Structures are given as C-alpha cells and as structure tokens.
C-alpha cells in the first residue's frame, strides 16, 4: 500500500479513514482518487458524485435524511511534494435528491488572511433563502401561528457545538502533516458525536 500514492500522507489518511468508516460499510473499497492536483476520498460502491463533489454517507437519520462527507487534499501542481497544501472537509445534507452543503472545515499550510484552521457555515444561507421565499407577511404569519411548529434537520445544527481549540503556529509550518492528521481525526470524530448529540 505504501507505493500506491505519490505521498505517504495519502497512505496515512487512508488508514485512518478506512477505520472510521468500517462500521458504516465495507471499507475495503475506500481509496483516494486523483483529480488534477487534488486527491479526493471515495468508495468504489457507496460514493455519490454530485457535480465536482465525491460524497460518502456519514450519518443516516431514521426519517431518511443523510449527512454526507466530502474530503479532499490539495497538493502542489506537480503533486510531487510530500505534504499537501490544504485539506478540506465538507458536510452535506441530502433530502430526496437535493444536496445542501451544511458546513466545511479547512486547514491551509500557508498562512492567508484567514485563521487556520477555520469553519464555513452554509446552512445559514439556506435558512435565509427559505425565509426570503415567503411571498407575504400574511402567509408567513399563518404558517407560524396556525401550523404546528416543525423542527427541521437544518435547524438541528443550531444546537451543535463546533470545536475551536487547536494549537497552530502562524506562518509556514515545516511539519504540516503532523498537524493536519490529528486535526482531521478529531474534527471528523467530533462532528460525528455532535450529529448524534442533536438527535439524542
């Protein structure tokens, strides 16, 4: 397995991710696939390709909604470097055939104007869009007070706790791999725990 990828980092990540998903499906089909200078994690049978995203089932609710996860590692243009420049974890909600990005966590090797690592929250955009689509105040008023309030899957995420504590030195880090591997492990495991928590 050590010679399958141009970087030992991919081998290290694959080992952890296979273990993580072993209780979800047969992890033997899990592997990184190359797309330019980006490597995405996918499964030969269970991956859902939505646009440019390669998504894996991460959590399934009894009502049918599924949380999907996309993971990618971005290397230099030559993909010859031992370390990636960036890791991205993206979490989606699927309702029937509709896929909505909920949030994503990113960690970049080089310092940018953004703190590293950092979160992006997209489910708030969905909620705001749905509110704007209400045609009239009377319609909104009727929906709010005449119908029984409905707790949606999206609204559940307001109860989640997103971990912030992480020691990271600003500027170029010569030991980026040793930082992102434990960060990825903890982030994925925490998100999994929090998704279960909001449905406990």
DATAFEN-V196145 format. One line per field, one symbol per residue. ss: DSSP state (@ for helix, = for strand, . for the rest). psi: psi as a letter, one per 20 degrees, with the letter a starting at -180 (. if undefined). burial: b if it has 24 or more other C-alpha atoms within 12 Angstrom, else e. Layout:
ss = ???
psi = ???
burial = ???
This chain:
ss = .......@@@@@@@@@@@@@......@@@======..======....===..========.....=========...........==========..===========.........====.@@@@@@@@@@....@@@@@@@@@@......@@@@@@@................@@@@@@@@@@@@@@@@@@@@@@@..
psi = hhjhqiphghgggggghgggjhigroiijprpqpncjppqprphhipooocjqoqqphppqhihqppqpppqpparhikiqhqrhqpppppqppodjppppgrqpqoqgqpaiqqprrqpoihhggghghhhipgrhhgggghhihqppporhghhiiiqopphopoppqappilhgighghgggggghghgghghgij.
burial = eeeeebbebbbbbbbbbbebbeeeeebeebbbbeeeebbbbbbeebbbeeeebbbbbbbeeeeeebbbbbbbbbbeeebeeebbbbbbbbbbbbeeeebbbbbbbbbbbbeeeeebbbeebebeeeeeeeeeeeeeeeeeeeeeeeeeeeeebbeebeebebeeeeebeeeeeeebbebbbebbbbbbeebbeebeeeee
